[in-house]
Amino acid sequence: MIDPWSVLFLLRSCYQREEADDALLPLCAAAAAELDARLRADADPGDVRLLYAAAMAVYHRLCLRTLEGGQGVTVFKAGDVTVNLDTQSLIRSAAQELERARAAALPLLRDDAFFCGQVTV
């Protein structure tokens, strides 16, 4: 079983978040459980690729939640200085990092995808 505390530690190591550990831990546990369900029998649940994939899933969800809730500051002005945050690039960057992390973890996961279809002429 993937340890949620290890996922939280890796998330904190990669990104500074304002949320307390008790608020992030359930998200880390959910991400770990999603990967646990697809884990190969011979895979090490402590493998850093799995931990990183779970941490990036949590980070991606946090970015989406912050922006959807309107909590993200997108424009800040102090005197003559204006700072704009491009929220679309933040989400795109988080999604790309999540996809890279999932791709790295693929050798440790079962391939449950199956498609059966018919081609008609």
Summary of the structure (lengths in Angstrom):
residues: 121
radius of gyration: 17.9
end to end distance: 47.5
largest distance: 67.3
contacts: 298
relative contact order: 0.16
helix: 58%
strand: 8%
